[in-house]
């Protein structure tokens, strides 16, 4: 593993820890101020709209000036957003806080570009797997910490998240080396559009978007689904995220490299999407916690296989001088998924909670249809990729 990844993984872990504290709490916090399921969907959408608009700008800026400064800007925005959540006393402050986070949302795409900068093609799936495992570890500890802190009031977890955001700013300034020097000009929009229209990269980006629609249409309503079908509160919801995170950490930290060496990124992504289809389709049959757990494990396994595999494929297909921009465009599409899918999934939830899995199942099937030919294609020669 390249040494430059070590501080990045540490910073990413602290960053994710702050973010994941919010996940099991935010829907209940919004309901505390009278928010309906549709309003909760709009809260997720406010962050998504702002990130959708800002991420390509941050990615293109990172291609121009380097990654570190852009990562710092994203972390400062997170600090401001979490602090406003903690200090706010009305529903509108939740919307404003999430919008601030979204406008500074250059983190994920630029982090992926940083990983691509410091790794060879043969190492990228492993590196993305380690980043994914770091996310999983954050999802493991963050919700558990949230379940404990929420006993002292909703503001306490949000102040903790703000504290973690402040820590990431300090760690990035002190520990993280720059991975890319400044250049005279950033890639032009015409160059980026031409790259996105290429058959390989375009298909991979669309596949990732369909997967993001499936994932977000489930995760954004999971707490409400569990509340209505199983009678869960914040603590029980947090426990489910803990189980999910354990699966993700074990697979991505311990097995993804060996699996990629044996089967290739494409086939792993295909296997993950098949797992997603079965996981989401099974939600309609859940009537108890023991029935839920196998589908949660399958859902977690799907993400653990898909994210590092698709991330490596997209980064390899992107031209070297455009990676920050293209990976941030990919991140924008993830945010577009957060914008669209909550409204669809909450509408289905209101109609019948047991049909909640229909929407993510359909999107997962679409992802398979879009990416299948690319997934089963022979793996490119590594030396040819490096030369390109």
C-alpha positions as CSV (number, residue, x, y, z in Angstrom):
1,X,0.0,0.0,0.0
2,X,1.4,3.4,-0.9
3,X,2.5,5.5,2.1
4,X,0.4,8.4,0.9
5,X,-2.8,6.3,1.5
6,X,-2.1,5.9,5.2
7,X,-3.0,9.6,6.3
8,X,-5.8,9.7,3.7
9,X,-7.4,6.6,5.2
10,X,-7.1,8.1,8.7
11,X,-8.6,11.4,7.6
12,X,-11.4,9.6,5.7
13,X,-12.2,7.5,8.8
14,X,-12.6,10.6,11.0
15,X,-14.6,12.3,8.3
16,X,-17.0,9.4,7.8
17,X,-17.4,9.0,11.5
18,X,-18.8,12.5,11.7
19,X,-21.1,11.9,8.8
20,X,-22.4,8.5,9.9
21,X,-23.4,9.8,13.3
22,X,-26.2,11.6,11.5
23,X,-27.6,8.7,9.5
24,X,-29.8,6.9,12.1
25,X,-30.8,10.2,13.8
26,X,-31.6,12.7,11.2
27,X,-35.0,11.3,10.1
28,X,-36.1,11.2,13.8
29,X,-34.7,14.7,14.4
30,X,-36.6,16.1,11.5
31,X,-39.8,14.3,12.7
32,X,-39.2,16.0,16.1
33,X,-39.8,19.3,14.3
34,X,-42.9,18.0,12.6
35,X,-41.4,16.8,9.3
36,X,-43.4,14.4,7.2
37,X,-41.8,11.6,5.1
38,X,-41.9,13.8,2.1
39,X,-40.2,16.6,4.0
40,X,-37.5,14.2,5.1
41,X,-37.0,13.3,1.5
42,X,-36.6,17.0,0.7
43,X,-34.0,17.4,3.4
44,X,-31.9,14.7,1.7
45,X,-32.6,16.4,-1.6
46,X,-31.4,19.8,-0.4
47,X,-27.9,18.4,0.2
48,X,-28.1,16.4,-3.1
49,X,-29.0,19.5,-5.2
50,X,-26.1,21.6,-3.8
51,X,-23.6,18.8,-4.2
52,X,-24.9,18.0,-7.7
53,X,-24.1,21.6,-8.7
54,X,-20.8,22.0,-6.8
55,X,-19.0,18.7,-7.2
56,X,-17.9,19.1,-10.8
57,X,-16.5,22.6,-10.0
58,X,-14.5,21.1,-7.1
59,X,-13.3,18.2,-9.2
60,X,-12.1,20.5,-12.0
61,X,-10.4,22.8,-9.5
62,X,-8.6,19.8,-8.0
63,X,-7.3,18.9,-11.5
64,X,-6.0,22.5,-11.7
65,X,-4.5,23.2,-8.3
66,X,-4.2,19.8,-6.6
67,X,-6.4,17.7,-4.3
68,X,-5.5,18.9,-0.8
69,X,-7.0,22.4,-0.9
70,X,-10.2,21.1,-2.3
71,X,-10.5,18.4,0.4
72,X,-9.9,21.1,3.1
73,X,-12.8,23.2,1.6
74,X,-15.1,20.2,1.8
75,X,-14.2,19.5,5.4
76,X,-14.7,23.2,6.4
77,X,-18.2,23.1,4.8
78,X,-19.0,19.9,6.8
79,X,-17.8,21.6,10.0
80,X,-20.2,24.6,9.4
81,X,-23.1,22.3,8.5
82,X,-22.8,20.1,11.5
83,X,-22.4,23.1,13.8
84,X,-25.6,24.6,12.5
85,X,-27.4,21.3,13.0
86,X,-26.3,21.3,16.6
87,X,-27.2,24.9,17.2
88,X,-30.4,25.0,15.3
89,X,-33.9,25.0,16.9
90,X,-36.2,24.8,13.8
91,X,-36.8,22.7,10.8
92,X,-35.4,25.3,8.4
93,X,-32.0,25.2,10.0
94,X,-31.7,21.5,9.0
95,X,-32.3,22.5,5.4
96,X,-29.7,25.3,5.5
97,X,-27.1,23.1,7.3
98,X,-27.5,20.3,4.7
99,X,-27.2,22.9,1.8
100,X,-23.9,24.2,3.3
101,X,-22.5,20.7,3.4
102,X,-23.7,20.1,-0.2
103,X,-22.1,23.3,-1.6
104,X,-18.7,22.2,-0.1
105,X,-19.3,18.6,-1.3
106,X,-16.1,18.0,-3.2
107,X,-14.9,15.3,-0.9
108,X,-15.7,11.9,-2.3
109,X,-14.8,12.5,-6.0
110,X,-11.5,14.2,-5.0
111,X,-10.7,11.5,-2.5
112,X,-11.1,8.9,-5.3
113,X,-8.9,11.0,-7.6
114,X,-6.3,11.2,-4.8
115,X,-6.3,7.4,-4.6
116,X,-5.9,7.1,-8.3
117,X,-3.0,9.6,-8.3
118,X,-0.9,7.5,-5.8
119,X,-1.7,3.9,-7.0
120,X,-0.9,1.8,-10.1
121,X,-3.8,0.3,-12.0
122,X,-3.1,-3.1,-10.5
123,X,-3.4,-1.7,-7.0
124,X,-6.5,0.5,-7.4
125,X,-9.2,-2.0,-6.6
126,X,-7.4,-2.9,-3.4
127,X,-6.9,0.8,-2.6
128,X,-10.6,1.5,-3.2
129,X,-11.4,-1.5,-1.1
130,X,-9.4,0.0,1.8
131,X,-11.2,3.3,1.4
132,X,-14.4,1.4,1.4
133,X,-13.4,-0.5,4.5
134,X,-12.6,2.8,6.1
135,X,-16.1,3.9,5.2
136,X,-17.5,0.7,6.6
137,X,-15.6,1.1,9.9
138,X,-17.0,4.6,10.1
139,X,-20.5,3.2,9.5
140,X,-19.8,0.6,12.2
141,X,-18.7,3.0,14.9
142,X,-20.6,6.2,13.9
143,X,-24.2,4.8,14.3
144,X,-23.2,3.0,17.6
145,X,-21.8,6.3,18.9
146,X,-25.0,8.0,17.7
147,X,-27.2,5.5,19.5
148,X,-25.3,6.2,22.7
149,X,-25.1,10.0,22.4
150,X,-28.7,10.6,21.4
151,X,-29.7,9.6,24.9
152,X,-28.4,13.0,26.1
153,X,-30.4,14.9,23.4
154,X,-30.3,15.3,19.7
155,X,-27.8,18.2,19.7
156,X,-25.1,16.1,21.4
157,X,-24.4,13.8,18.4
158,X,-24.4,16.8,16.1
159,X,-21.8,18.6,18.2
160,X,-19.7,15.4,18.1
161,X,-20.0,15.3,14.3
162,X,-18.8,18.9,14.2
163,X,-15.9,18.0,16.4
164,X,-14.8,15.2,14.1
165,X,-15.1,17.6,11.1
166,X,-12.8,20.1,12.9
167,X,-10.3,17.3,13.5
168,X,-10.2,16.3,9.8
169,X,-9.3,19.9,8.9
170,X,-6.3,19.8,11.3
171,X,-5.2,16.3,10.2
172,X,-5.4,17.2,6.5
173,X,-3.4,20.3,7.0
174,X,-0.7,18.5,9.0
175,X,-0.5,15.0,7.6
176,X,-1.7,14.8,4.0
177,X,0.8,15.4,1.3
178,X,-0.3,16.8,-2.0
179,X,-0.7,14.1,-4.7
180,X,-0.9,16.3,-7.8
181,X,1.0,19.4,-8.7
182,X,-0.8,22.5,-10.1
183,X,-1.1,22.8,-13.9
184,X,-1.5,25.7,-16.2
185,X,-5.0,24.8,-17.4
186,X,-7.7,22.5,-16.1
187,X,-9.4,20.1,-18.6
188,X,-12.0,21.9,-20.8
189,X,-15.7,21.1,-20.6
190,X,-15.5,19.9,-24.2
191,X,-12.7,17.4,-23.3
192,X,-14.7,16.1,-20.4
193,X,-17.8,15.7,-22.4
194,X,-15.9,13.8,-25.1
195,X,-14.5,11.4,-22.4
196,X,-17.9,10.8,-20.9
197,X,-19.4,10.0,-24.3
198,X,-16.8,7.2,-24.8
199,X,-18.5,3.8,-24.9
200,X,-16.5,2.3,-22.0
201,X,-16.5,5.2,-19.6
202,X,-20.0,6.4,-20.4
203,X,-21.4,2.9,-19.8
204,X,-19.5,2.6,-16.5
205,X,-20.8,6.0,-15.3
206,X,-24.4,5.1,-16.1
207,X,-24.0,1.7,-14.3
208,X,-22.7,3.5,-11.2
209,X,-25.7,5.9,-11.4
210,X,-28.2,3.1,-11.6
211,X,-26.6,1.4,-8.6
212,X,-26.6,4.7,-6.7
213,X,-30.3,5.1,-7.4
214,X,-30.9,1.6,-6.0
215,X,-28.8,2.2,-2.9
216,X,-30.2,5.7,-2.1
217,X,-33.8,4.7,-2.7
218,X,-33.3,2.1,0.1
219,X,-30.9,3.7,2.6
220,X,-32.9,7.0,2.7
221,X,-36.1,5.3,3.8
222,X,-34.6,2.4,5.8
223,X,-35.1,4.1,9.2
224,X,-38.7,4.9,8.4
225,X,-39.4,1.4,7.0
226,X,-37.9,-0.2,10.1
227,X,-40.0,2.2,12.3
228,X,-43.3,1.3,10.6
229,X,-42.8,-2.4,9.9
230,X,-40.7,-3.5,12.9
231,X,-41.3,-0.7,15.4
232,X,-37.6,0.3,15.5
233,X,-36.3,3.5,17.1
234,X,-32.9,5.2,16.6
235,X,-31.0,2.7,18.7
236,X,-32.3,-0.4,16.9
237,X,-31.7,1.3,13.5
238,X,-28.2,2.0,14.5
239,X,-27.6,-1.6,15.4
240,X,-28.7,-2.7,11.9
241,X,-26.1,-0.3,10.4
242,X,-23.5,-1.9,12.7
243,X,-24.2,-5.3,11.3
244,X,-24.0,-3.9,7.8
245,X,-20.7,-2.2,8.4
246,X,-19.1,-5.3,9.9
247,X,-19.8,-7.2,6.6
248,X,-18.5,-4.3,4.5
249,X,-15.3,-3.9,6.5
250,X,-14.5,-7.7,6.5
251,X,-15.0,-8.1,2.8
252,X,-13.3,-4.9,1.6
253,X,-10.3,-5.0,4.0
254,X,-9.8,-8.8,3.9
255,X,-11.0,-10.2,0.6
256,X,-11.4,-7.7,-2.1
257,X,-7.8,-7.8,-3.4
258,X,-7.8,-11.6,-3.7
259,X,-11.2,-11.6,-5.3
260,X,-10.1,-9.0,-7.9
261,X,-6.9,-11.0,-8.7
262,X,-9.0,-14.1,-9.3
263,X,-12.1,-12.8,-11.0
264,X,-11.5,-9.2,-12.1
265,X,-13.3,-6.0,-11.2
266,X,-16.1,-6.5,-13.8
267,X,-17.2,-9.9,-12.6
268,X,-17.1,-8.7,-8.9
269,X,-19.3,-5.8,-9.8
270,X,-21.7,-8.1,-11.5
271,X,-21.8,-10.4,-8.5
272,X,-22.5,-7.5,-6.2
273,X,-25.4,-6.3,-8.3
274,X,-26.9,-9.7,-8.3
275,X,-26.6,-9.7,-4.5
276,X,-28.3,-6.3,-4.5
277,X,-31.3,-7.6,-6.5
278,X,-31.9,-10.5,-4.2
279,X,-31.4,-8.3,-1.1
280,X,-33.9,-5.5,-2.2
281,X,-36.4,-8.0,-3.6
282,X,-36.5,-9.8,-0.2
283,X,-37.5,-6.7,1.7
284,X,-41.2,-7.2,0.9
285,X,-41.2,-10.5,2.9
286,X,-39.7,-9.0,6.1
287,X,-42.0,-9.1,9.1
288,X,-39.4,-9.5,11.9
289,X,-35.9,-8.6,12.8
290,X,-34.5,-12.2,12.2
291,X,-36.1,-12.1,8.7
292,X,-34.4,-8.7,8.0
293,X,-30.9,-9.6,8.9
294,X,-30.1,-12.0,6.0
295,X,-31.2,-9.3,3.5
296,X,-29.1,-6.7,5.3
297,X,-26.0,-8.9,5.1
298,X,-26.7,-9.5,1.4
299,X,-27.2,-5.7,0.8
300,X,-23.9,-5.0,2.6
301,X,-22.1,-7.6,0.6
302,X,-23.4,-6.1,-2.6
303,X,-22.0,-2.7,-1.8
304,X,-18.7,-4.1,-0.6
305,X,-18.2,-5.8,-4.0
306,X,-19.5,-3.1,-6.2
307,X,-17.9,0.1,-5.0
308,X,-14.2,-0.8,-5.2
309,X,-14.7,-2.7,-8.4
310,X,-16.6,0.1,-10.2
311,X,-14.4,2.8,-8.7
312,X,-11.3,1.1,-10.1
313,X,-12.9,0.5,-13.5
314,X,-14.0,4.2,-13.8
315,X,-10.7,5.6,-12.7
316,X,-8.8,3.4,-15.2
317,X,-11.2,4.5,-18.0
318,X,-10.8,8.2,-17.2
319,X,-8.0,10.2,-18.8
320,X,-5.2,11.0,-16.3
321,X,-5.6,14.8,-16.6
322,X,-9.4,14.6,-16.1
323,X,-9.7,12.2,-13.2
324,X,-10.7,14.7,-10.6
325,X,-13.4,16.2,-12.9
326,X,-14.8,12.9,-14.1
327,X,-14.8,11.3,-10.6
328,X,-16.6,14.4,-9.3
329,X,-19.1,14.2,-12.1
330,X,-19.7,10.6,-11.0
331,X,-20.1,11.9,-7.5
332,X,-22.6,14.5,-8.8
333,X,-24.6,11.7,-10.3
334,X,-24.6,10.0,-6.9
335,X,-26.0,13.2,-5.5
336,X,-28.6,13.3,-8.3
337,X,-29.6,9.8,-7.1
338,X,-30.1,11.3,-3.6
339,X,-32.2,14.0,-5.2
340,X,-34.5,11.7,-7.2
341,X,-34.8,8.5,-5.3
342,X,-36.0,9.7,-1.8
343,X,-39.2,11.1,-3.4
344,X,-39.9,7.9,-5.2
345,X,-39.1,5.6,-2.2
346,X,-41.0,7.7,0.3
347,X,-44.1,7.8,-1.9
348,X,-44.0,4.0,-2.1
349,X,-43.4,3.8,1.7
350,X,-46.6,5.9,2.3
351,X,-48.6,3.6,-0.1
352,X,-47.3,0.3,1.4
353,X,-44.1,-0.1,3.5
354,X,-43.8,-3.7,2.3
355,X,-43.3,-2.5,-1.3
356,X,-40.3,-0.4,-0.4
357,X,-37.9,-2.8,-2.0
358,X,-39.5,-2.7,-5.4
359,X,-37.8,0.6,-6.4
360,X,-34.2,-0.4,-5.5
361,X,-34.7,-3.8,-7.1
362,X,-35.7,-2.2,-10.4
363,X,-32.7,0.1,-10.4
364,X,-30.3,-2.7,-9.5
365,X,-31.7,-4.7,-12.5
366,X,-31.1,-1.6,-14.7
367,X,-27.5,-1.4,-13.5
368,X,-27.0,-5.0,-14.5
369,X,-28.5,-4.4,-17.9
370,X,-26.3,-1.3,-18.6
371,X,-23.0,-2.7,-17.4
372,X,-23.3,-6.4,-18.2
373,X,-21.3,-6.3,-21.5
374,X,-18.5,-4.3,-19.8
375,X,-18.4,-6.6,-16.8
376,X,-17.9,-9.8,-18.8
377,X,-15.4,-8.3,-21.2
378,X,-11.8,-9.5,-20.9
379,X,-9.6,-7.6,-18.5
380,X,-7.3,-5.1,-20.2
381,X,-3.6,-5.8,-20.2
382,X,-2.1,-3.9,-17.3
383,X,0.9,-2.6,-19.3
384,X,-1.4,-1.3,-22.0
385,X,-3.5,0.6,-19.4
386,X,-0.4,2.2,-17.9
387,X,0.9,3.2,-21.3
388,X,-2.5,4.7,-22.2
